[in-house]
Amino acid sequence: MKVLSVASEVYPLVKTGGLADVAGALPLALERLGGDVRTLMPAYPSVLNGVGPVSPVAQFEDLMGGPATVLSAEAHGLKLLLLDAPHLYDRPGGPYVGLNGYDHPDNWARFAALGKAAAQIGLGAFEGWQPDIVHAHDWQAAMAPVYLAFSGRPRPRTVLTIHNLAFQGAFPHTILPELDLPESAWSLEGVEYYGSVGFLKGGLHAADMITTVSPTYAAEILTPHGGMGLDGLLRGRADRLVGIVNGVDVDTWNPATDTEIAANYTVGDIFKRAINKRALEDEFGFANESGPILAVVSRLTWQKGLDILVEAVEAIVAGGFRLIVVGSGDRLLEGEFLAASARHAGRVGVRIGYDEPLSHRVQAGADALLVPSRFEPCGLTQLYALRYGCLPVVSRVGGLADTVIDANVAALTASVATGVIFEPVTRDALVKALVRLRRLYEDEPLWRDIQIQAMRSDVSWALSARRYADLYNDLLKDESR
């Protein structure tokens, strides 16, 4: 089976969030199942610099205002198709945001081009390789199924994965003439969305199958509370919606071989985790105390519930915890965490910014990871935590609820608990969860048992990739589409 995966970011070439991790790992997992998967992504300057030899496989004379070439390359085990369109991607800044901190004003053109190129490859623009399935990720790739649906030609089946429904790619209707779509696309069954052009909305209508990244999130987005204005559309397509939990790259995230951490360890010698904890204490200037270290590795945003964590800092310190925060986001939250670290030097440590090696050291050395999200489609950081025996403390939403087993009486009796789950997302509920965590921590044999159970959790892509492969096969057999 030939699959074209389409994404705006792919780890380790470029990453702003969990989308890149999935777009980098899922194709490799599908390849291990016998699939022929190629990944189409923009040829940002950093991407071109990070791959080896390239060869052109398709060309476009005019793709959203300029010429473009699709380049074939390989890197990190991935078979890549790089959309080289300098007028769209050869610029400083990130994939979505310029150096001024604002979205690139032509993001609509940059990612319509990605979708259009994917559609053309789906229709045969790459001579000698035509996909059976085009799998688009999030709004940045959501125009791929739209262009295919309105092509009027025999086409591959299409899958659209929602990684976060909060980001929808809505743009002024004035861009419509530039999209090179038929007039019929400006409709409720097309890209029209409350008078604007909705990339994700159009993709949700056009895709043969919609997936999202956990079963609980799939149910949540069918409700007005979780549907972000698209719940009606999604309820209408509920028979074409499925939730499949993300996996992680268990080779990159492996405490037994991780070169970023002070000491490698396994379930059999988990006591070596203490070396990583001491190294983390030294790195953040903490005293070598017996109390637990809590950690956050996250975007610092309201969605992630980190405003309630700020409110709980005094109670956390008073409870004998130390706290490490790694991430960036809302400037106000950044400032509040930095102020907390100044008030509680030696007990609260903050690093503003994305730091992949540090995130490995935190997972290996902290005792617990806090993920108090208000909504969380899947979440990857808690999966890394499970892998490293860093017990997740999470809110009961989305993929967090699907991947962490709460240490309640029944789970502890059955020796299946892997963390602590709380609700609602409030300061008081979080503090109560930490009181529970502290009691578990003080029972050393019990704590060790939960750590070992967490590390034994299967967070790989093996099962999820099989579910995607089965979904693709079912689509190819479905004569109704």
C-alpha positions as CSV (number, residue, x, y, z in Angstrom):
1,M,0.0,0.0,0.0
2,K,1.3,3.4,-1.0
3,V,0.5,6.3,1.5
4,L,1.3,10.0,1.1
5,S,1.5,11.6,4.6
6,V,1.1,15.4,4.5
7,A,2.3,17.6,7.3
8,S,3.6,21.1,8.0
9,E,6.3,19.9,10.4
10,V,8.1,16.6,10.9
11,Y,10.5,15.6,13.7
12,P,13.5,15.8,13.8
13,L,13.6,18.2,10.8
14,V,11.3,20.9,12.2
15,K,9.1,20.9,15.3
16,T,6.9,23.2,17.2
17,G,4.7,20.6,18.9
18,G,3.4,17.1,19.1
19,L,2.2,17.1,15.5
20,A,5.9,16.9,14.3
21,D,6.5,13.9,16.6
22,V,3.5,12.0,15.1
23,A,4.4,13.0,11.5
24,G,7.9,11.7,12.1
25,A,7.1,8.5,13.9
26,L,3.9,7.1,12.3
27,P,5.3,6.7,8.8
28,L,8.2,4.7,10.2
29,A,5.8,2.5,12.1
30,L,3.7,2.0,9.0
31,E,6.8,1.1,7.0
32,R,7.6,-1.6,9.5
33,L,4.1,-3.1,8.7
34,G,5.0,-3.2,5.0
35,G,3.6,0.1,3.8
36,D,5.3,2.4,1.3
37,V,5.0,5.8,3.0
38,R,6.3,9.1,1.7
39,T,6.0,12.3,3.7
40,L,5.2,15.6,1.9
41,M,6.3,18.7,3.8
42,P,7.4,22.3,3.0
43,A,11.1,22.7,2.1
44,Y,11.9,25.3,4.8
45,P,15.5,26.4,4.7
46,S,16.3,24.3,7.8
47,V,14.8,21.3,6.2
48,L,16.8,21.6,3.0
49,N,19.9,22.0,5.2
50,G,19.0,18.9,7.2
51,V,18.7,16.3,4.4
52,G,21.1,14.7,2.0
53,P,20.9,14.6,-1.8
54,V,17.6,15.6,-3.4
55,S,16.2,14.9,-6.8
56,P,13.2,16.6,-8.5
57,V,10.1,14.4,-9.1
58,A,7.4,17.0,-9.9
59,Q,7.2,20.6,-10.9
60,F,4.6,23.3,-10.9
61,E,4.9,26.4,-13.0
62,D,2.7,28.5,-10.8
63,L,1.8,27.3,-7.3
64,M,0.2,30.1,-5.3
65,G,2.2,32.9,-7.0
66,G,5.5,31.2,-8.0
67,P,7.2,28.1,-9.4
68,A,7.6,25.1,-7.2
69,T,9.4,21.8,-7.3
70,V,8.8,18.6,-5.4
71,L,12.2,17.1,-4.3
72,S,12.6,13.5,-3.2
73,A,15.0,13.0,-0.3
74,E,15.7,10.7,2.6
75,A,16.6,11.6,6.2
76,H,16.3,9.9,9.6
77,G,14.7,6.8,7.9
78,L,11.9,8.9,6.4
79,K,11.2,9.0,2.6
80,L,10.5,12.6,2.1
81,L,8.9,14.8,-0.6
82,L,9.9,18.4,0.0
83,L,7.8,21.1,-1.5
84,D,10.5,23.6,-2.6
85,A,8.6,26.9,-3.2
86,P,11.0,29.7,-2.2
87,H,8.4,32.4,-2.6
88,L,6.4,30.7,0.2
89,Y,8.9,29.0,2.5
90,D,12.4,30.6,2.0
91,R,12.2,33.1,4.8
92,P,13.3,33.6,8.4
93,G,11.2,32.7,11.4
94,G,9.3,29.5,12.2
95,P,6.9,27.4,10.1
96,Y,3.9,29.6,11.0
97,V,5.3,32.7,12.7
98,G,7.8,35.4,11.5
99,L,10.6,37.0,13.5
100,N,8.2,39.7,14.6
101,G,6.2,37.1,16.5
102,Y,3.1,37.3,14.3
103,D,1.7,34.8,11.8
104,H,3.1,35.0,8.3
105,P,0.4,37.0,6.5
106,D,0.3,34.6,3.6
107,N,-0.1,31.4,5.7
108,W,-3.2,30.7,3.7
109,A,-1.2,30.5,0.5
110,R,1.7,28.6,2.0
111,F,-0.6,25.8,3.3
112,A,-3.1,25.9,0.4
113,A,0.0,25.2,-1.7
114,L,0.9,22.2,0.4
115,G,-2.6,20.8,0.0
116,K,-2.7,21.5,-3.7
117,A,0.7,19.8,-4.2
118,A,-0.4,16.8,-2.2
119,A,-3.6,16.5,-4.4
120,Q,-1.6,16.7,-7.6
121,I,0.8,13.9,-6.3
122,G,-2.4,12.0,-5.4
123,L,-3.6,12.4,-9.0
124,G,-0.3,11.2,-10.6
125,A,2.1,14.2,-10.7
126,F,4.9,12.1,-9.4
127,E,5.6,9.7,-12.3
128,G,6.1,6.2,-11.1
129,W,4.6,6.6,-7.7
130,Q,0.9,7.3,-7.0
131,P,-0.6,6.9,-3.5
132,D,-3.5,4.8,-2.6
133,I,-4.1,6.9,0.5
134,V,-3.5,10.6,1.1
135,H,-3.3,11.2,4.9
136,A,-3.4,14.9,5.9
137,H,-2.5,16.2,9.3
138,D,-4.3,19.2,10.8
139,W,-5.5,22.4,9.1
140,Q,-2.2,23.1,7.4
141,A,-2.7,20.0,5.2
142,A,-6.5,19.9,5.3
143,M,-6.8,21.4,1.8
144,A,-5.4,18.2,0.3
145,P,-8.7,16.2,0.6
146,V,-10.6,19.4,-0.5
147,Y,-8.6,19.7,-3.8
148,L,-8.9,16.0,-4.4
149,A,-12.7,16.0,-3.7
150,F,-13.3,18.8,-6.2
151,S,-10.9,17.5,-8.8
152,G,-13.6,15.6,-10.7
153,R,-11.1,12.8,-11.3
154,P,-10.5,9.3,-10.0
155,R,-8.6,9.9,-6.8
156,P,-6.9,8.1,-3.8
157,R,-8.8,7.7,-0.6
158,T,-8.3,10.5,2.0
159,V,-7.8,10.6,5.7
160,L,-7.7,13.8,7.8
161,T,-6.3,13.6,11.3
162,I,-7.3,16.3,13.9
163,H,-4.4,16.9,16.3
164,N,-6.0,19.9,17.9
165,L,-9.4,21.2,16.9
166,A,-8.7,24.6,18.4
167,F,-6.5,25.5,15.4
168,Q,-8.7,25.6,12.3
169,G,-7.1,27.7,9.6
170,A,-9.8,30.3,8.9
171,F,-9.1,33.1,6.5
172,P,-11.0,36.0,4.8
173,H,-13.3,35.0,1.9
174,T,-11.3,37.4,-0.3
175,I,-8.6,34.6,-0.8
176,L,-11.2,32.4,-2.5
177,P,-10.3,33.4,-6.1
178,E,-6.6,32.6,-5.4
179,L,-7.4,29.0,-4.3
180,D,-8.2,27.7,-7.8
181,L,-11.3,25.8,-6.7
182,P,-14.6,25.6,-8.6
183,E,-17.5,27.8,-7.6
184,S,-19.2,24.9,-6.0
185,A,-16.5,24.8,-3.3
186,W,-17.9,28.0,-1.8
187,S,-20.7,26.1,0.0
188,L,-21.6,24.4,3.3
189,E,-20.2,21.2,1.8
190,G,-17.0,23.0,0.8
191,V,-14.8,25.6,2.4
192,E,-17.3,28.2,3.4
193,Y,-17.4,28.7,7.1
194,Y,-19.4,31.6,8.5
195,G,-18.5,33.8,5.6
196,S,-14.8,32.9,5.8
197,V,-12.7,30.2,4.1
198,G,-12.2,27.3,6.6
199,F,-9.3,25.0,5.7
200,L,-10.0,22.5,8.4
201,K,-13.7,22.7,8.0
202,G,-13.4,22.0,4.3
203,G,-11.1,19.1,4.9
204,L,-13.6,17.6,7.5
205,H,-16.3,17.6,4.8
206,A,-14.1,16.3,2.1
207,A,-12.1,13.5,3.8
208,D,-13.2,9.9,3.4
209,M,-12.2,9.3,7.0
210,I,-11.6,11.6,10.0
211,T,-9.3,10.5,12.8
212,T,-8.3,12.2,16.0
213,V,-5.7,11.2,18.5
214,S,-7.6,9.5,21.2
215,P,-11.0,7.9,21.7
216,T,-12.0,10.3,24.5
217,Y,-11.2,13.3,22.4
218,A,-13.2,11.9,19.5
219,A,-16.2,11.9,21.8
220,E,-15.5,15.3,23.3
221,I,-15.4,17.1,19.9
222,L,-18.9,15.9,19.2
223,T,-20.2,18.2,22.0
224,P,-20.7,22.0,21.9
225,H,-18.2,22.3,24.7
226,G,-15.4,20.4,22.9
227,G,-16.3,20.9,19.3
228,M,-14.9,24.4,18.8
229,G,-17.8,25.4,16.6
230,L,-17.4,22.3,14.4
231,D,-19.4,19.8,16.6
232,G,-22.4,19.9,14.3
233,L,-20.4,19.0,11.2
234,L,-18.6,16.3,13.2
235,R,-21.8,14.8,14.5
236,G,-23.0,14.6,11.0
237,R,-19.9,12.6,10.1
238,A,-19.7,10.6,13.3
239,D,-19.8,7.4,11.3
240,R,-16.6,8.5,9.7
241,L,-14.8,9.6,12.9
242,V,-12.5,7.4,14.9
243,G,-10.1,8.1,17.8
244,I,-6.6,6.4,17.7
245,V,-4.2,7.1,20.5
246,N,-0.8,8.4,19.5
247,G,2.3,6.4,20.2
248,V,5.9,7.7,20.7
249,D,9.2,6.8,19.2
250,V,10.4,4.3,21.7
251,D,13.9,4.3,20.3
252,T,14.4,8.0,20.8
253,W,12.6,7.9,24.1
254,N,14.3,5.0,25.8
255,P,15.8,5.4,29.3
256,A,18.0,2.3,28.7
257,T,19.8,4.0,25.8
258,D,19.1,7.7,26.0
259,T,22.4,9.6,25.5
260,E,20.9,12.8,27.0
261,I,20.5,11.6,30.5
262,A,23.1,11.1,33.3
263,A,22.5,7.4,33.9
264,N,20.6,4.8,31.8
265,Y,18.2,2.4,33.5
266,T,15.5,-0.2,32.9
267,V,12.7,-1.7,35.0
268,G,15.3,-4.1,36.4
269,D,17.6,-1.4,37.7
270,I,15.2,1.5,38.2
271,F,17.1,2.5,41.3
272,K,19.6,4.2,38.9
273,R,16.9,6.8,38.3
274,A,18.2,8.4,41.5
275,I,21.4,9.4,39.6
276,N,19.3,11.4,37.2
277,K,17.4,13.0,40.0
278,R,20.6,14.2,41.6
279,A,21.8,15.5,38.2
280,L,18.6,17.4,37.7
281,E,18.8,18.9,41.2
282,D,22.4,20.1,40.4
283,E,21.3,21.5,37.1
284,F,18.5,23.6,38.7
285,G,20.4,24.5,41.8
286,F,18.2,22.5,44.1
287,A,19.4,21.0,47.4
288,N,19.7,17.3,47.5
289,E,16.5,16.7,49.6
290,S,14.3,13.7,50.0
291,G,11.1,15.4,48.7
292,P,9.7,14.8,45.2
293,I,10.4,16.9,42.2
294,L,7.4,17.9,40.1
295,A,7.9,18.9,36.5
296,V,6.1,20.6,33.6
297,V,7.4,20.3,30.0
298,S,4.8,22.2,27.9
299,R,3.6,25.2,26.1
300,L,2.7,27.7,28.8
301,T,-0.9,28.4,27.8
302,W,-4.5,28.5,29.2
303,Q,-5.3,25.3,27.3
304,K,-2.6,23.4,29.3
305,G,-4.1,24.6,32.6
306,L,-0.9,26.2,33.7
307,D,-2.7,29.3,35.1
308,I,-4.0,27.0,37.9
309,L,-0.5,25.7,38.4
310,V,0.7,29.3,39.0
311,E,-2.0,29.7,41.5
312,A,-0.9,26.5,43.3
313,V,2.9,27.3,43.5
314,E,2.8,28.4,47.1
315,A,0.9,25.3,48.2
316,I,3.3,23.1,46.2
317,V,6.3,24.6,47.9
318,A,4.6,24.4,51.3
319,G,3.9,20.7,50.7
320,G,7.5,19.9,50.4
321,F,7.7,19.6,46.6
322,R,10.2,21.1,44.2
323,L,8.9,22.3,40.8
324,I,10.6,22.5,37.4
325,V,8.9,24.3,34.5
326,V,10.2,24.0,31.0
327,G,8.4,25.7,28.1
328,S,7.3,28.9,26.5
329,G,4.0,30.5,25.5
330,D,1.9,33.1,27.1
331,R,4.1,36.0,28.2
332,L,2.1,36.6,31.4
333,L,2.4,33.0,32.4
334,E,6.1,33.0,31.6
335,G,6.5,36.1,33.8
336,E,4.5,34.6,36.7
337,F,6.6,31.4,36.7
338,L,9.9,33.4,36.6
339,A,8.6,35.4,39.5
340,A,7.8,32.2,41.4
341,S,11.3,30.9,40.8
342,A,12.7,34.2,42.1
343,R,10.6,33.9,45.3
344,H,11.5,30.3,45.8
345,A,15.1,30.0,44.6
346,G,16.3,26.5,45.1
347,R,12.8,25.1,45.1
348,V,11.3,26.3,41.8
349,G,13.3,26.3,38.6
350,V,12.1,27.7,35.3
351,R,13.6,27.5,31.8
352,I,11.7,29.5,29.2
353,G,12.0,28.0,25.7
354,Y,11.9,24.7,23.9
355,D,14.8,22.4,24.8
356,E,14.6,18.8,23.6
357,P,17.7,17.4,25.5
358,L,16.5,19.1,28.7
359,S,13.1,17.5,28.3
360,H,14.8,14.1,28.3
361,R,16.7,14.9,31.5
362,V,13.6,16.1,33.2
363,Q,11.6,13.0,32.3
364,A,14.5,10.8,33.6
365,G,15.0,12.8,36.9
366,A,11.7,14.2,38.0
367,D,9.4,12.2,40.2
368,A,6.1,13.3,38.6
369,L,5.0,15.2,35.5
370,L,2.1,17.7,35.8
371,V,-0.3,17.9,32.8
372,P,-3.4,19.9,34.1
373,S,-4.8,20.5,30.7
374,R,-8.3,21.9,30.1
375,F,-8.5,19.9,26.9
376,E,-5.8,17.6,25.5
377,P,-6.4,15.7,22.2
378,C,-3.8,13.1,23.1
379,G,-0.7,14.5,24.7
380,L,2.7,13.0,24.2
381,T,4.6,14.3,27.3
382,Q,2.7,12.0,29.6
383,L,3.6,9.1,27.3
384,Y,7.3,10.0,27.6
385,A,6.8,10.2,31.4
386,L,5.3,6.7,31.5
387,R,8.3,5.4,29.5
388,Y,10.7,7.0,32.0
389,G,8.9,6.1,35.2
390,C,8.0,9.8,35.9
391,L,4.5,9.4,37.2
392,P,1.9,11.6,35.3
393,V,-0.5,13.8,37.3
394,V,-3.1,14.6,34.7
395,S,-6.6,16.0,34.3
396,R,-9.4,13.7,33.2
397,V,-9.7,14.9,29.6
398,G,-9.0,13.6,26.1
399,G,-5.9,11.4,25.6
400,L,-4.8,12.0,29.2
401,A,-7.8,10.0,30.4
402,D,-7.1,7.3,27.8
403,T,-3.4,6.7,28.6
404,V,-3.0,7.1,32.4
405,I,-4.5,4.7,35.0
406,D,-5.4,6.5,38.2
407,A,-4.0,5.2,41.4
408,N,-7.3,4.6,43.0
409,V,-8.0,1.7,45.4
410,A,-9.0,-0.8,42.7
411,A,-6.0,0.0,40.4
412,L,-3.6,-0.2,43.3
413,T,-5.0,-3.5,44.4
414,A,-4.7,-4.9,40.9
415,S,-1.2,-3.3,40.5
416,V,-2.1,-1.5,37.3
417,A,-1.9,2.1,38.4
418,T,0.4,4.4,36.4
419,G,-0.3,7.9,37.7
420,V,-2.9,10.2,39.3
421,I,-5.9,11.7,37.5
422,F,-7.9,14.6,38.8
423,E,-11.0,16.7,37.9
424,P,-12.2,19.4,37.6
425,V,-9.3,21.6,36.3
426,T,-9.0,23.9,39.3
427,R,-6.3,24.8,41.7
428,D,-8.0,23.0,44.6
429,A,-8.4,19.8,42.6
430,L,-4.8,19.9,41.6
431,V,-3.6,20.4,45.1
432,K,-5.7,17.5,46.3
433,A,-4.2,15.3,43.6
434,L,-0.7,16.3,44.8
435,V,-1.7,15.4,48.4
436,R,-2.6,11.9,47.0
437,L,0.7,11.8,45.1
438,R,2.7,12.7,48.2
439,R,1.1,9.8,50.1
440,L,2.0,7.4,47.4
441,Y,5.6,8.8,47.3
442,E,6.0,8.2,51.0
443,D,5.2,4.5,50.6
444,E,8.5,3.6,48.9
445,P,7.6,0.0,47.8
446,L,4.2,1.2,46.5
447,W,5.8,4.1,44.6
448,R,8.3,1.8,43.0
449,D,5.6,-0.6,42.0
450,I,3.7,2.2,40.2
451,Q,6.9,3.4,38.5
452,I,7.5,-0.1,37.2
453,Q,4.0,-0.4,36.0
454,A,4.2,2.9,34.2
455,M,7.5,1.9,32.5
456,R,5.8,-1.3,31.3
457,S,3.0,0.6,29.6
458,D,3.1,0.0,25.8
459,V,3.3,3.5,24.5
460,S,4.9,2.5,21.1
461,W,3.3,3.0,17.7
462,A,2.9,-0.7,17.2
463,L,-0.8,-1.1,18.0
464,S,-1.8,2.3,16.7
465,A,0.0,1.9,13.4
466,R,-1.8,-1.4,12.9
467,R,-5.1,0.4,13.5
468,Y,-4.2,3.0,10.9
469,A,-3.2,0.3,8.4
470,D,-6.5,-1.5,9.0
471,L,-8.4,1.8,8.5
472,Y,-6.6,2.4,5.2
473,N,-7.4,-1.2,4.0
474,D,-11.1,-0.7,5.0
475,L,-11.2,2.5,3.0
476,L,-9.8,0.9,-0.1
477,K,-12.5,-1.9,0.2
478,D,-15.3,0.6,0.7
479,E,-17.2,0.9,-2.5
480,S,-19.5,3.7,-1.1
481,R,-16.8,6.4,-1.3
